[in-house]
């Protein structure tokens, strides 16, 4: 039986659509709607995304910012998700945002704009993966502090732990690629069970507090849990303090578009990928509230939490809330497990983004990093060299921590900034051209498109301003936000490489007829009784 015969009709259609975009199917399609949705949720890793930068939420005002900031960011992130889903349904390729930018831009500027967007995508993916693996390393240090509070990890010790976490993620990505969808399912179950346990174990009296709205010993009233705001820790005024506290939610939802890099491993990307992007936001918001509400009802003294030497107060917080080291460690272990799962999934996505950009000759030694291989035990082709490049860059950038105690915040900020810029570039270009190119998108926003796109662009621009500011004032050399420094360094590198090589060899994605792969003449006509039905959407 030929390989062609072994493919499903949907996979054949997806492969043909990819070829119409100028690419050859090199990776195996192994994920359906639930598989890619679970991977999106694993990349978001809501309890980790909100728990790792918990200190920023406390500095940014405390409970009121944590709860209502999550709701605020989720609503605006939903606008961004709708906007990305619409374009993604037109061009479902691992090239993602830089391909979208190229196809939507005027012919005179499309090459340069796609180059810039591609580098923003690449740096955003690298920094997002780095922030997760490094944040997990800091969690290990915080967890050790539960039983050994006298131990203060040196920057080098934290860095070595980061290397160990990176090695674990790399091992699974390189040698268990075919099992990664199952690992994402396991992550989803781990988060669901963990959040349920989290809600009832912090501790069960939380439910009584929530119902009676009366604070007990060690507990808080509903007024405190939902409305307490204290800007004294930041040094900023009340308004800016609230926005500083949005780092956690912005970080959590910042990765919703990274899943586009997995487009060439999804069975029906025209339909399933946009849905996964959109569904992840309300699901993530619900998970976030389930995680944060028990914390705000049982929150210990903020001053004690912010004095934790590791910069990760969540372990100490759990110990104080639970009243025992064992209970605190059990709660900490839930978040640590999510960090490991997320490290695997996000490292995989970052490697695909690296491979896709190398495939279009946009990074040094592209011919090396564009190759795919079949490692032992994997039995599926994966971009091994691209994965190694992505990981090496992260390991080198992680050295910044040796000179700055707030490096984790810089990693997070750069990740969200670069990903946000890569997201809104094609959206803004589409808006500027009156959305003519996306008018027939399978996942169409219809008459709501202009409003939704505008809100998405404005939100990301404002988000970038917030993330470039120091968390506290006045800043010191060790507490300064170095996000802008890292961002400028990457921008200079990409500019120099463009002058040296890119302007001669980078011509953008493959030159094909300007017909998108999901247009009627190029889409497999599925059975009318398909249970999923149409992918068109009209937001309300």
C-alpha positions in Angstrom: 0.0 0.0 0.0 1.4 3.4 -0.9 1.9 6.2 1.5 -0.8 8.1 -0.5 -3.3 5.3 0.2 -2.5 5.4 4.0 -3.5 9.1 4.2 -7.0 10.2 5.1 -8.9 12.4 2.7 -8.5 15.3 5.1 -4.7 14.8 5.3 -4.5 14.7 1.5 -6.4 17.9 1.2 -4.2 19.5 3.9 -1.1 18.4 2.0 -2.4 19.7 -1.3 -3.2 23.0 0.4 0.3 23.3 1.8 1.7 22.6 -1.6 -0.4 25.4 -3.1 1.3 27.7 -0.6 4.7 26.6 -1.9 5.7 24.1 0.7 6.3 20.3 0.8 4.7 18.2 3.5 7.7 17.1 5.6 6.2 16.5 9.1 3.5 14.0 10.1 0.0 15.1 10.8 -0.9 13.6 14.2 -3.2 16.1 15.9 -6.9 16.7 15.8 -9.0 19.5 17.3 -8.7 18.2 20.9 -5.0 17.4 20.4 -4.1 20.9 19.2 -6.4 22.5 21.8 -4.7 20.6 24.6 -1.4 21.7 23.3 -2.5 25.3 23.2 -3.7 25.0 26.8 -0.4 23.3 27.7 1.5 26.2 26.2 -0.7 28.7 28.1 -0.2 26.6 31.3 -2.6 28.9 33.1 -1.7 28.1 36.8 2.0 28.3 35.9 1.5 31.5 33.8 -0.3 33.2 36.6 1.7 31.6 39.5 5.3 32.1 38.2 5.0 35.9 38.0 2.8 36.1 41.1 5.1 38.6 42.7 4.3 41.1 39.9 0.6 40.7 40.6 1.2 41.4 44.3 3.3 44.5 43.5 0.7 45.5 41.0 -2.1 46.0 43.6 -2.9 42.5 44.9 -6.2 40.8 44.8 -8.2 43.3 42.8 -5.6 43.4 40.0 -5.2 39.7 40.0 -8.9 38.9 39.5 -10.1 41.8 37.4 -6.9 42.1 35.5 -7.3 38.5 34.4 -10.9 39.3 33.2 -9.7 42.5 31.4 -6.8 40.8 29.6 -8.9 37.7 28.7 -11.6 39.8 27.0 -9.0 41.7 24.9 -7.1 38.5 24.2 -10.3 37.0 22.8 -10.3 39.8 20.3 -6.8 38.9 19.4 -7.7 35.2 19.2 -10.6 35.9 16.8 -8.3 38.0 14.6 -5.5 35.4 14.4 -8.0 32.6 13.8 -9.5 34.4 10.8 -6.1 34.8 9.1 -4.9 31.4 10.2 -7.8 29.8 8.4 -6.7 31.4 5.2 -3.0 30.4 5.4 -2.5 27.4 7.8 1.2 27.0 7.6 4.0 26.6 10.2 5.4 29.9 8.8 2.7 31.6 10.7 2.6 35.4 11.1 5.5 36.2 8.7 3.8 34.2 5.9 0.5 36.0 6.7 2.3 39.4 6.6 3.8 38.6 3.2 0.5 37.5 1.7 -1.5 40.5 3.0 1.1 43.2 2.3 1.5 45.4 -0.8 4.1 43.9 -3.2 6.6 46.7 -2.7 7.0 46.1 1.1 6.0 42.5 1.6 9.5 41.1 1.7 10.9 43.5 4.3 7.7 43.4 6.4 7.7 39.6 6.4 11.4 39.6 7.4 10.7 41.8 10.4 7.6 39.8 11.4 9.5 36.6 11.1 12.2 37.7 13.4 9.7 38.9 15.9 8.0 35.6 15.7 11.3 33.7 16.2 12.5 35.8 19.1 9.1 35.7 20.7 9.0 31.9 20.5 12.6 31.5 21.9 11.9 33.9 24.8 8.6 32.3 25.6 10.2 28.9 25.8 13.0 30.3 27.8 10.7 32.0 30.3 8.9 28.7 31.0 12.0 26.6 31.5 13.7 29.3 33.6 10.5 30.0 35.6 10.3 26.2 36.3 13.9 26.3 37.5 13.0 29.1 39.9 10.0 27.1 41.1 12.4 24.3 42.0 14.4 26.7 44.1 11.2 27.9 45.7 10.1 24.4 46.4 13.4 23.5 48.0 12.9 26.5 50.3 9.9 24.9 51.9 12.0 22.3 53.7 15.3 24.2 53.6 14.4 27.9 54.2 18.0 28.7 55.2 19.2 27.8 51.7 19.5 30.7 49.3 20.3 29.6 45.7 23.1 31.5 44.0 22.4 32.6 40.4 24.7 29.9 39.1 22.8 27.2 41.0 19.5 28.5 39.6 21.1 28.5 36.1 22.2 24.9 36.4 18.7 23.9 37.5 17.4 25.7 34.4 19.8 23.6 32.3 18.4 20.5 33.8 14.8 21.5 33.1 15.8 22.3 29.5 17.4 18.9 29.2 14.2 17.2 30.3 12.1 19.1 27.8 14.6 18.4 25.0 14.7 14.7 25.8 10.9 14.3 25.4 10.8 16.6 22.3 13.6 14.8 20.5 12.9 11.2 21.4 9.2 11.0 22.1 7.7 13.3 19.4 5.1 10.7 18.5 3.9 10.7 22.1 3.7 14.5 22.5 -0.1 14.6 21.8 -0.6 12.1 24.7 1.7 14.2 26.9 -0.6 17.2 26.1 -3.6 15.2 27.1 -1.9 14.2 30.4 -1.1 17.9 31.0 -4.8 18.8 30.5 -5.8 16.2 33.1 -3.1 17.3 35.4 -4.3 20.9 35.3 -8.0 19.9 35.7 -7.4 17.7 38.7 -4.9 20.1 40.2 -7.2 23.1 39.9 -10.0 21.1 41.6 -7.7 20.1 44.4 -6.3 23.6 44.5 -9.8 25.1 45.0 -10.7 22.7 47.9 -7.3 22.5 49.6 -6.5 26.2 50.2 -8.1 24.9 52.4 -11.8 23.7 52.3 -12.8 26.7 54.5 -12.4 28.8 51.4 -15.8 27.7 50.3 -17.3 28.8 53.5 -15.6 32.1 53.3 -16.8 32.6 49.7 -20.4 31.9 50.7 -20.5 33.9 53.9 -18.3 36.8 52.7 -17.0 37.0 56.3 -13.3 36.7 56.9 -12.2 33.9 59.3 -8.8 33.6 61.0 -6.2 33.5 58.2 -9.0 34.0 55.6 -10.4 37.1 53.9 -13.8 38.4 53.1 -15.2 38.7 49.6 -14.6 42.4 49.7 -10.9 41.8 50.2 -10.5 38.9 47.8 -12.3 40.8 45.0 -11.6 44.4 45.7 -8.4 45.0 47.9 -5.9 47.1 46.1 -2.6 48.4 47.4 -0.1 50.3 45.2 2.5 50.9 47.9 4.9 48.2 46.8 5.4 49.5 43.3 6.1 53.1 43.8 3.9 54.0 40.9 0.5 55.7 41.1 -2.6 53.6 41.5 -3.5 53.6 37.8 -0.1 52.5 36.5 0.3 50.0 39.3 -2.9 48.2 38.1 -1.4 47.9 34.6 1.9 46.7 35.9 0.0 43.9 37.6 -1.3 42.7 34.2 2.0 40.9 33.4 0.8 37.5 34.6 -2.4 37.4 32.5 -0.6 39.0 29.5 2.0 36.3 29.8 -0.6 33.5 30.1 -2.5 34.6 27.0 0.5 35.8 25.1 1.2 32.3 23.6 -2.2 31.7 21.9 -0.7 32.3 18.5 2.4 30.2 19.0 0.3 27.1 18.1 0.3 28.3 14.4 3.8 26.8 14.2 2.1 23.4 14.5 -0.2 23.9 11.5 1.6 21.3 9.4 1.1 18.6 12.0 -2.7 19.1 12.3 -5.1 16.9 10.3 -7.5 19.7 9.2 -5.7 23.0 10.0 -8.2 25.2 8.1 -10.9 24.2 10.5 -9.3 22.9 13.7 -6.4 25.4 14.2 -8.6 28.5 14.3 -11.0 26.8 16.7 -8.3 25.8 19.1 -6.9 29.4 19.2 -10.3 30.8 20.0 -11.5 28.1 22.4 -8.3 28.4 24.5 -9.1 31.9 25.7 -12.4 31.4 27.5 -11.2 28.0 28.8 -8.0 29.6 30.0 -9.9 32.5 31.7 -12.1 30.0 33.6 -9.1 28.1 34.7 -7.4 31.3 35.8 -10.3 32.3 38.0 -10.4 28.8 39.5 -6.7 29.2 40.3 -6.7 32.8 41.6 -9.9 33.0 43.7 -8.8 30.5 46.3 -5.5 32.4 46.6 -7.1 35.8 47.0 -9.4 34.5 49.7 -6.5 33.0 51.6 -3.7 35.4 50.7 -1.0 35.7 53.4 0.9 38.9 54.3 2.1 40.4 51.0 5.3 41.9 52.5 6.4 38.4 53.6 5.8 37.0 50.1 7.7 39.7 48.3 10.7 39.2 50.6 11.3 35.7 49.3 14.8 35.5 48.0 14.0 33.2 45.0 11.6 35.8 43.5 9.0 33.0 43.4 6.7 33.5 46.5 4.2 30.8 45.5 5.9 28.0 47.5 6.1 30.0 50.7 2.5 31.2 50.1 1.2 27.6 49.9 3.1 26.6 53.0 1.6 29.6 54.9 -1.9 28.9 53.7 -1.8 25.2 54.3 -0.2 25.5 57.6 2.3 22.6 57.0 5.3 22.0 54.9 3.8 18.8 53.4 0.6 20.6 52.4 2.6 23.5 50.9 4.8 21.1 49.0 1.8 19.2 47.6 0.3 22.4 46.2 3.7 23.5 44.9 4.1 20.2 43.1 0.9 20.8 41.1 2.4 24.0 39.6 5.8 22.4 39.1 4.3 19.6 37.1 2.5 22.1 34.9 5.8 23.9 34.4 7.4 20.7 33.2 4.5 19.8 30.8 4.6 23.4 29.5 8.3 23.3 29.0 7.9 20.3 26.7 5.0 21.7 24.6 6.4 25.2 24.2 9.9 24.0 23.3 8.3 21.9 20.6 6.4 24.9 19.2 9.5 27.1 19.3 11.5 24.5 17.3 8.8 24.4 14.6 8.9 28.2 14.3 12.7 28.1 14.0 12.5 25.4 11.3 9.9 27.2 9.3 11.9 30.5 9.2 15.0 28.5 8.2 13.1 26.8 5.5 12.6 30.2 3.9 16.3 31.1 4.1 16.0 33.8 6.8 18.5 32.7 9.4 22.2 32.0 9.3 23.0 28.5 8.0 19.4 28.0 6.9 20.3 24.9 4.9 21.3 23.2 8.1 18.5 24.2 10.3 15.8 23.5 7.7 16.6 19.8 7.6 14.3 17.2 9.2 15.5 13.9 10.6 14.2 10.8 12.4 15.9 10.4 15.8 16.0 7.0 17.5 12.7 6.0 19.1 10.8 8.8 17.4 9.9 7.1 14.1 8.7 10.4 12.8 10.5 13.2 11.0 11.2 16.3 13.2 13.4 19.4 12.7 16.2 18.2 15.0 18.7 20.9 14.0 16.2 23.7 14.4 15.3 22.3 17.9 19.0 22.3 18.9 19.4 25.9 17.6 16.3 27.1 19.5 17.6 25.4 22.7 21.1 26.7 22.4 19.9 30.3 22.0 17.8 30.0 25.1 20.7 28.5 27.1 22.9 31.4 26.1 20.3 34.1 26.8 19.7 32.5 30.2 23.1 33.7 31.3 21.6 37.2 31.7 20.2 35.9 35.0 23.8 35.9 36.4 23.7 39.7 36.3 20.1 40.6 37.0 17.8 39.2 39.6 14.8 40.4 37.6 15.9 38.6 34.4 12.8 36.4 34.5 10.5 39.4 34.1 12.6 40.5 31.1 12.3 37.1 29.5 8.5 37.2 30.0 8.2 40.8 28.8 10.3 40.2 25.6 8.3 37.1 24.8 5.0 38.9 25.1 6.2 42.0 23.2 7.7 40.1 20.3 4.8 37.7 19.9 2.4 40.6 20.2 4.2 42.5 17.5 4.2 39.5 15.2 0.5 39.0 15.8 -0.7 42.5 15.1 1.5 43.2 12.1 -0.6 41.1 9.6 -3.8 42.2 11.4 -2.9 45.9 11.1 -2.0 45.4 7.4 -5.3 43.7 6.8 -7.1 46.6 8.5 -5.1 49.2 6.5 -6.2 47.4 3.3 -9.8 47.3 4.4 -9.8 43.6 5.1 -10.2 42.8 1.4 -7.8 39.8 1.6 -9.7 38.1 4.5 -13.2 38.7 3.3 -13.6 35.1 2.3 -11.8 33.5 5.2 -13.3 30.2 6.2 -13.3 31.4 9.8 -14.8 34.8 9.1 -15.5 37.6 11.5 -17.9 39.2 9.0 -19.1 42.6 9.8 -17.5 42.5 13.3 -14.0 42.1 11.8 -13.0 45.8 11.8 -14.0 46.4 15.4 -12.4 43.1 16.6 -9.2 43.7 14.7 -8.9 47.3 15.9 -9.4 46.3 19.6 -6.7 43.6 19.2 -4.2 46.0 17.7 -4.8 48.7 20.3 -4.5 46.2 23.1 -1.2 44.8 22.0 0.3 48.3 21.5 -0.7 49.3 25.0 0.5 46.0 26.4 4.0 46.6 24.9 4.2 50.0 26.6 3.4 48.4 30.0 5.9 45.6 29.6 8.8 47.9 28.8 8.4 49.7 32.1 10.1 48.7 35.4 7.9 47.0 37.9 9.0 49.2 40.7 10.4 52.7 41.0 13.0 54.0 41.4 14.7 51.2 39.5 18.2 50.0 40.3 20.7 48.2 38.0 19.5 44.8 39.4 15.7 45.5 39.4 15.6 47.4 36.1 13.4 45.9 33.3 15.9 44.8 30.6 13.2 43.8 28.2 14.0 46.8 25.9 17.7 46.0 25.9 17.2 42.3 24.9 14.7 43.4 22.3 17.1 46.0 20.8 19.9 43.4 20.7 17.8 41.0 18.7 16.6 43.9 16.4 20.2 44.9 15.7 21.2 41.3 14.9 18.3 40.8 12.5 19.0 44.2 10.9 22.7 43.4 10.4 22.0 40.0 9.1 19.5 41.5 6.6 22.2 43.9 5.3 24.8 41.1 5.1 22.7 38.3 3.8 18.9 38.8 3.8 18.6 41.4 1.2 20.5 39.2 -1.3 19.0 35.8 -0.5 15.7 36.3 1.4 12.8 36.8 -1.1 10.0 35.9 1.4 8.0 32.7 1.4 7.6 30.7 -1.8 6.3 32.6 -4.8 3.0 31.1 -5.8 -0.2 32.4 -7.3 -2.0 34.7 -4.8 -4.8 32.2 -4.1 -5.1 31.1 -0.5 -5.3 27.3 0.2 -8.7 27.5 1.7 -10.4 29.0 -1.3 -13.2 26.9 -2.8 -11.2 25.6 -5.6 -8.5 24.3 -3.3 -10.3 22.9 -0.3 -11.4 19.3 0.0 -15.2 19.2 -0.1 -16.0 17.4 3.1 -19.2 15.4 3.6 -22.1 17.7 4.3 -23.0 15.7 7.4 -19.7 16.5 9.1 -20.5 17.0 12.7 -18.3 20.1 12.9 -20.3 21.9 10.3 -19.1 25.3 9.0 -16.2 27.1 10.5 -17.7 30.5 9.9 -18.3 32.6 13.1 -20.2 35.7 13.9 -19.1 37.0 17.3 -21.7 38.5 19.6 
